Amino acid sequence: MRILLVEDDPDLARQLKGALADAGYAVDHAPDGEEAQFLGETEPYDAVILDLGLPKVDGVSVLERWRRGEVATPVLILTARGAWSEKVA
């Protein structure tokens, strides 16, 4: 299974990538929304782990663009946001 990990925090990204690789997943990493958008549109992923607070393009915008472009890959949102309005968005 191939996963795209979109996370700008280098320590968290390294930990998650290592844990997923140890579990047998092939993991690509995008450190910002611009790269994530490109990879999501051009590479075949089975799933995406997407942070919302990203540099260049935020995670919500990346996901909206993927969906408008008919990228239907399942996405798991990874965020520290606490407000209900942000979670609902």
Stockholm file with secondary structure:
# STOCKHOLM 1.0

chainA/1-89         MRILLVEDDPDLARQLKGALADAGYAVDHAPDGEEAQFLGETEPYDAVILDLGLPKVDGVSVLERWRRGEVATPVLILTARGAWSEKVA
#=GR chainA/1-89 SS CEEEEECSCHHHHHHHHHHHHHTTCEEEEESSHHHHHHHHHHSCCSEEEEESSCSSSCHHHHHHHHHHTTCCCCEEEECCCCCHHHHHC
#=GC SS_cons        CEEEEECSCHHHHHHHHHHHHHTTCEEEEESSHHHHHHHHHHSCCSEEEEESSCSSSCHHHHHHHHHHTTCCCCEEEECCCCCHHHHHC
//
